[in-house]
Amino acid sequence: MNYQLLLECYSSGSELTKDELQMLEIELDTQIESIKVSRTQGCLKIAPTHICKAAHVCEGSVWITCLAAVLDNCSPPAIGQKAKGAIVFDELVRQGYFATN
């Protein structure tokens, strides 16, 4: 099952299993690496409104941001560990997807 289908299930109220969360973690790591080399990744497309709402991110957010937010919600970072949402945001800024000034 791909990550978008899992986020669809999550947005409809289904809980994600441990295996599904591990798959989403791997997918997020892969996406973070892929945005370093290509600006045409599907994870950079705008996610549907219901996905954004379920992930508790702003409407119009991209898929990778929703994915990171869901992982942070389902598997909160340990004390002293950076949230996945922050990691994604930092990488998007680093790669020039967002301006910081």
N, CA, C and O atoms as a DFTB+ gen file, in Angstrom:
404 C
 N C O
     1  1       0.857      -1.177       0.000
     2  2       0.000       0.000       0.000
     3  2       0.900       1.236       0.000
     4  3       1.890       1.284       0.730
     5  1       0.558       2.231      -0.815
     6  2       1.419       3.407      -0.829
     7  2       1.038       4.386       0.286
     8  3      -0.024       4.277       0.898
     9  1       1.918       5.325       0.525
    10  2       1.739       6.237       1.659
    11  2       0.480       7.086       1.521
    12  3      -0.155       7.410       2.524
    13  1       0.109       7.451       0.294
    14  2      -1.087       8.270       0.121
    15  2      -2.348       7.505       0.535
    16  3      -3.255       8.077       1.139
    17  1      -2.400       6.223       0.213
    18  2      -3.546       5.407       0.638
    19  2      -3.586       5.269       2.153
    20  3      -4.658       5.303       2.757
    21  1      -2.420       5.114       2.766
    22  2      -2.381       5.035       4.229
    23  2      -2.838       6.341       4.861
    24  3      -3.535       6.328       5.876
    25  1      -2.452       7.468       4.271
    26  2      -2.917       8.753       4.802
    27  2      -4.413       8.929       4.573
    28  3      -5.094       9.550       5.389
    29  1      -4.931       8.390       3.473
    30  2      -6.382       8.402       3.242
    31  2      -7.094       7.620       4.344
    32  3      -8.093       8.082       4.895
    33  1      -6.575       6.437       4.661
    34  2      -7.160       5.624       5.732
    35  2      -7.106       6.366       7.059
    36  3      -8.082       6.394       7.809
    37  1      -5.960       6.963       7.337
    38  2      -5.784       7.729       8.578
    39  2      -6.796       8.882       8.638
    40  3      -7.383       9.146       9.687
    41  1      -6.990       9.556       7.515
    42  2      -7.907      10.704       7.500
    43  2      -9.355      10.284       7.712
    44  3     -10.185      11.091       8.132
    45  1      -9.660       9.013       7.420
    46  2     -11.027       8.530       7.630
    47  2     -11.224       7.966       9.034
    48  3     -12.295       7.451       9.357
    49  1     -10.186       8.065       9.870
    50  2     -10.326       7.654      11.259
    51  2      -9.671       6.332      11.616
    52  3      -9.713       5.922      12.776
    53  1      -9.074       5.663      10.661
    54  2      -8.409       4.387      10.943
    55  2      -7.079       4.628      11.649
    56  3      -6.340       5.555      11.315
    57  1      -6.791       3.785      12.619
    58  2      -5.484       3.855      13.276
    59  2      -4.467       3.135      12.408
    60  3      -4.787       2.151      11.742
    61  1      -3.253       3.631      12.423
    62  2      -2.177       2.995      11.668
    63  2      -1.479       1.965      12.543
    64  3      -1.229       2.213      13.723
    65  1      -1.165       0.812      11.968
    66  2      -0.470      -0.232      12.711
    67  2       1.015       0.124      12.827
    68  3       1.502       1.048      12.175
    69  1       1.713      -0.624      13.662
    70  2       3.151      -0.429      13.815
    71  2       3.874      -0.636      12.491
    72  3       4.774       0.130      12.147
    73  1       3.483      -1.673      11.744
    74  2       4.101      -1.947      10.445
    75  2       3.833      -0.824       9.452
    76  3       4.721      -0.429       8.696
    77  1       2.610      -0.314       9.456
    78  2       2.277       0.796       8.559
    79  2       3.077       2.053       8.921
    80  3       3.534       2.778       8.038
    81  1       3.240       2.302      10.204
    82  2       4.042       3.457      10.627
    83  2       5.499       3.297      10.211
    84  3       6.140       4.264       9.800
    85  1       6.018       2.086      10.316
    86  2       7.401       1.840       9.872
    87  2       7.528       2.070       8.369
    88  3       8.519       2.631       7.902
    89  1       6.524       1.635       7.617
    90  2       6.543       1.856       6.178
    91  2       6.509       3.355       5.867
    92  3       7.207       3.819       4.965
    93  1       5.702       4.107       6.608
    94  2       5.635       5.552       6.402
    95  2       6.954       6.233       6.767
    96  3       7.357       7.199       6.119
    97  1       7.619       5.732       7.799
    98  2       8.934       6.280       8.176
    99  2       9.934       6.096       7.031
   100  3      10.671       7.018       6.682
   101  1       9.947       4.905       6.459
   102  2      10.848       4.619       5.339
   103  2      10.496       5.505       4.146
   104  3      11.379       6.047       3.482
   105  1       9.216       5.643       3.885
   106  2       8.767       6.488       2.774
   107  2       9.199       7.942       2.987
   108  3       9.650       8.598       2.049
   109  1       9.063       8.437       4.199
   110  2       9.466       9.819       4.480
   111  2      10.965      10.000       4.251
   112  3      11.388      10.976       3.631
   113  1      11.757       9.068       4.747
   114  2      13.208       9.152       4.533
   115  2      13.539       9.162       3.036
   116  3      14.403       9.916       2.589
   117  1      12.846       8.319       2.274
   118  2      13.056       8.251       0.825
   119  2      12.674       9.572       0.163
   120  3      13.386      10.067      -0.711
   121  1      11.552      10.135       0.583
   122  2      11.100      11.396       0.008
   123  2      12.053      12.539       0.333
   124  3      12.317      13.387      -0.519
   125  1      12.562      12.568       1.539
   126  2      13.514      13.617       1.914
   127  2      14.741      13.549       1.014
   128  3      15.250      14.580       0.573
   129  1      15.209      12.353       0.745
   130  2      16.361      12.202      -0.152
   131  2      15.999      12.580      -1.588
   132  3      16.811      13.185      -2.290
   133  1      14.797      12.234      -2.029
   134  2      14.412      12.482      -3.416
   135  2      14.236      13.968      -3.720
   136  3      14.494      14.396      -4.845
   137  1      13.804      14.757      -2.747
   138  2      13.619      16.188      -3.023
   139  2      14.956      16.908      -3.167
   140  3      15.006      18.052      -3.619
   141  1      16.028      16.240      -2.785
   142  2      17.361      16.828      -2.959
   143  2      17.820      16.770      -4.411
   144  3      18.689      17.540      -4.819
   145  1      17.242      15.863      -5.192
   146  2      17.705      15.663      -6.567
   147  2      16.662      15.996      -7.631
   148  3      17.013      16.144      -8.801
   149  1      15.394      16.118      -7.255
   150  2      14.361      16.372      -8.255
   151  2      13.275      17.274      -7.690
   152  3      12.828      17.100      -6.557
   153  1      12.868      18.226      -8.486
   154  2      11.819      19.159      -8.085
   155  2      10.444      18.710      -8.584
   156  3       9.476      19.458      -8.453
   157  1      10.338      17.528      -9.143
   158  2       9.071      17.075      -9.717
   159  2       8.467      15.902      -8.953
   160  3       7.652      15.162      -9.506
   161  1       8.842      15.726      -7.728
   162  2       8.343      14.607      -6.929
   163  2       6.868      14.800      -6.573
   164  3       6.420      15.917      -6.313
   165  1       6.127      13.699      -6.566
   166  2       4.716      13.738      -6.195
   167  2       4.496      14.203      -4.769
   168  3       3.445      14.758      -4.448
   169  1       5.475      13.980      -3.918
   170  2       5.341      14.384      -2.511
   171  2       5.336      15.898      -2.357
   172  3       5.033      16.408      -1.278
   173  1       5.672      16.630      -3.434
   174  2       5.680      18.087      -3.399
   175  2       4.395      18.683      -3.966
   176  3       4.261      19.903      -4.065
   177  1       3.463      17.828      -4.334
   178  2       2.161      18.299      -4.812
   179  2       1.268      18.610      -3.611
   180  3       1.466      18.067      -2.524
   181  1       0.308      19.466      -3.812
   182  2      -0.617      19.858      -2.752
   183  2      -1.508      18.670      -2.381
   184  3      -2.099      18.024      -3.246
   185  1      -1.589      18.403      -1.100
   186  2      -2.440      17.312      -0.606
   187  2      -3.893      17.785      -0.541
   188  3      -4.145      18.979      -0.378
   189  1      -4.842      16.869      -0.665
   190  2      -6.259      17.249      -0.548
   191  2      -6.557      17.835       0.841
   192  3      -5.879      17.538       1.824
   193  1      -7.571      18.657       0.882
   194  2      -7.934      19.347       2.116
   195  2      -8.186      18.379       3.272
   196  3      -7.741      18.635       4.391
   197  1      -8.888      17.276       3.025
   198  2      -9.201      16.348       4.118
   199  2      -7.934      15.697       4.690
   200  3      -7.900      15.355       5.872
   201  1      -6.910      15.525       3.877
   202  2      -5.639      14.977       4.360
   203  2      -4.949      16.019       5.241
   204  3      -4.441      15.702       6.316
   205  1      -4.940      17.261       4.771
   206  2      -4.334      18.343       5.560
   207  2      -5.018      18.481       6.908
   208  3      -4.353      18.630       7.934
   209  1      -6.337      18.433       6.912
   210  2      -7.092      18.560       8.169
   211  2      -6.763      17.415       9.115
   212  3      -6.534      17.639      10.303
   213  1      -6.736      16.188       8.599
   214  2      -6.432      15.025       9.441
   215  2      -5.018      15.095      10.002
   216  3      -4.761      14.634      11.114
   217  1      -4.102      15.672       9.230
   218  2      -2.706      15.794       9.663
   219  2      -2.486      17.019      10.548
   220  3      -1.408      17.198      11.116
   221  1      -3.512      17.857      10.660
   222  2      -3.433      19.101      11.446
   223  2      -2.366      20.055      10.901
   224  3      -1.585      20.641      11.650
   225  1      -2.362      20.187       9.576
   226  2      -1.494      21.163       8.918
   227  2      -2.386      22.102       8.108
   228  3      -3.567      21.825       7.901
   229  1      -1.824      23.186       7.664
   230  2      -2.583      24.178       6.900
   231  2      -3.085      23.602       5.587
   232  3      -2.395      22.828       4.924
   233  1      -4.295      23.994       5.227
   234  2      -4.836      23.624       3.925
   235  2      -3.879      24.129       2.852
   236  3      -3.374      25.248       2.942
   237  1      -3.633      23.313       1.847
   238  2      -2.709      23.682       0.788
   239  2      -1.289      23.210       1.033
   240  3      -0.377      23.542       0.276
   241  1      -1.101      22.430       2.103
   242  2       0.228      21.879       2.387
   243  2       0.550      20.757       1.415
   244  3      -0.349      20.153       0.830
   245  1       1.823      20.483       1.249
   246  2       2.248      19.422       0.344
   247  2       2.209      18.071       1.062
   248  3       2.208      17.997       2.291
   249  1       2.178      17.005       0.254
   250  2       2.058      15.646       0.788
   251  2       3.145      15.323       1.815
   252  3       2.853      14.735       2.856
   253  1       4.389      15.698       1.534
   254  2       5.481      15.334       2.443
   255  2       5.292      15.972       3.820
   256  3       5.667      15.383       4.834
   257  1       4.718      17.159       3.857
   258  2       4.446      17.834       5.128
   259  2       3.352      17.096       5.902
   260  3       3.444      16.924       7.117
   261  1       2.330      16.667       5.187
   262  2       1.257      15.894       5.827
   263  2       1.786      14.583       6.382
   264  3       1.452      14.189       7.499
   265  1       2.602      13.918       5.602
   266  2       3.190      12.648       6.032
   267  2       3.999      12.834       7.307
   268  3       3.859      12.056       8.251
   269  1       4.834      13.847       7.341
   270  2       5.654      14.106       8.529
   271  2       4.777      14.423       9.742
   272  3       5.058      13.962      10.847
   273  1       3.727      15.201       9.541
   274  2       2.842      15.573      10.648
   275  2       2.105      14.356      11.216
   276  3       1.949      14.230      12.431
   277  1       1.660      13.475      10.340
   278  2       0.980      12.255      10.800
   279  2       1.955      11.397      11.609
   280  3       1.598      10.873      12.664
   281  1       3.172      11.255      11.119
   282  2       4.169      10.470      11.866
   283  2       4.466      11.107      13.219
   284  3       4.590      10.405      14.222
   285  1       4.582      12.429      13.253
   286  2       4.818      13.110      14.540
   287  2       3.654      12.905      15.497
   288  3       3.851      12.783      16.706
   289  1       2.439      12.866      14.953
   290  2       1.257      12.664      15.786
   291  2       1.170      11.227      16.304
   292  3       0.857      11.001      17.473
   293  1       1.447      10.267      15.436
   294  2       1.318       8.852      15.799
   295  2       2.526       8.327      16.577
   296  3       2.391       7.425      17.403
   297  1       3.690       8.886      16.314
   298  2       4.935       8.478      16.983
   299  2       5.707       9.737      17.375
   300  3       6.687      10.100      16.723
   301  1       5.263      10.395      18.435
   302  2       5.925      11.650      18.820
   303  2       7.421      11.454      19.049
   304  3       7.852      10.407      19.535
   305  1       8.204      12.468      18.697
   306  2       9.659      12.352      18.892
   307  2      10.004      12.283      20.377
   308  3       9.315      12.856      21.220
   309  1      11.069      11.581      20.671
   310  2      11.554      11.498      22.051
   311  2      12.115      12.857      22.458
   312  3      12.434      13.689      21.609
   313  1      12.228      13.066      23.738
   314  2      12.806      14.305      24.246
   315  2      14.198      14.484      23.657
   316  3      15.027      13.576      23.708
   317  1      14.443      15.663      23.100
   318  2      15.734      15.954      22.499
   319  2      15.834      15.551      21.040
   320  3      16.826      15.856      20.378
   321  1      14.814      14.867      20.531
   322  2      14.812      14.449      19.127
   323  2      13.987      15.459      18.331
   324  3      12.950      15.926      18.802
   325  1      14.442      15.790      17.142
   326  2      13.756      16.752      16.286
   327  2      12.514      16.119      15.667
   328  3      12.552      14.972      15.222
   329  1      11.429      16.859      15.641
   330  2      10.195      16.374      15.021
   331  2      10.391      16.202      13.521
   332  3      11.161      16.934      12.900
   333  1       9.694      15.237      12.948
   334  2       9.808      14.976      11.519
   335  2       9.326      16.165      10.694
   336  3       9.885      16.464       9.638
   337  1       8.289      16.839      11.179
   338  2       7.806      18.028      10.492
   339  2       8.886      19.097      10.396
   340  3       9.032      19.748       9.361
   341  1       9.637      19.276      11.468
   342  2      10.727      20.253      11.469
   343  2      11.854      19.820      10.534
   344  3      12.456      20.650       9.852
   345  1      12.132      18.533      10.505
   346  2      13.179      18.005       9.607
   347  2      12.786      18.270       8.155
   348  3      13.609      18.716       7.355
   349  1      11.525      17.992       7.819
   350  2      11.045      18.210       6.452
   351  2      11.099      19.696       6.112
   352  3      11.581      20.068       5.042
   353  1      10.613      20.541       7.003
   354  2      10.630      21.978       6.736
   355  2      12.056      22.473       6.507
   356  3      12.320      23.211       5.558
   357  1      12.960      22.067       7.372
   358  2      14.365      22.477       7.213
   359  2      14.927      22.049       5.870
   360  3      15.646      22.813       5.227
   361  1      14.607      20.827       5.438
   362  2      15.123      20.341       4.161
   363  2      14.487      21.081       2.989
   364  3      15.166      21.372       2.004
   365  1      13.206      21.387       3.080
   366  2      12.549      22.142       2.016
   367  2      13.173      23.536       1.888
   368  3      13.364      24.036       0.779
   369  1      13.487      24.152       3.016
   370  2      14.157      25.456       2.994
   371  2      15.559      25.306       2.411
   372  3      15.957      26.083       1.543
   373  1      16.301      24.320       2.880
   374  2      17.675      24.081       2.426
   375  2      17.731      23.876       0.912
   376  3      18.672      24.323       0.255
   377  1      16.731      23.205       0.367
   378  2      16.704      22.911      -1.069
   379  2      16.061      24.023      -1.898
   380  3      15.937      23.901      -3.117
   381  1      15.651      25.109      -1.234
   382  2      15.140      26.269      -1.956
   383  2      13.671      26.211      -2.340
   384  3      13.229      26.959      -3.211
   385  1      12.912      25.332      -1.701
   386  2      11.487      25.260      -1.982
   387  2      10.721      26.393      -1.305
   388  3       9.669      26.805      -1.793
   389  1      11.236      26.897      -0.192
   390  2      10.635      28.003       0.541
   391  2      11.690      29.061       0.765
   392  3      12.857      28.743       0.995
   393  1      11.290      30.312       0.698
   394  2      12.203      31.420       1.004
   395  2      12.090      31.707       2.503
   396  3      11.014      31.578       3.086
   397  1      13.189      32.091       3.109
   398  2      13.186      32.345       4.548
   399  2      13.226      33.822       4.909
   400  3      13.245      34.167       6.091
   401  1      13.240      34.704       3.906
   402  2      13.297      36.125       4.254
   403  2      12.047      36.837       3.916
   404  3      11.941      38.041       4.149
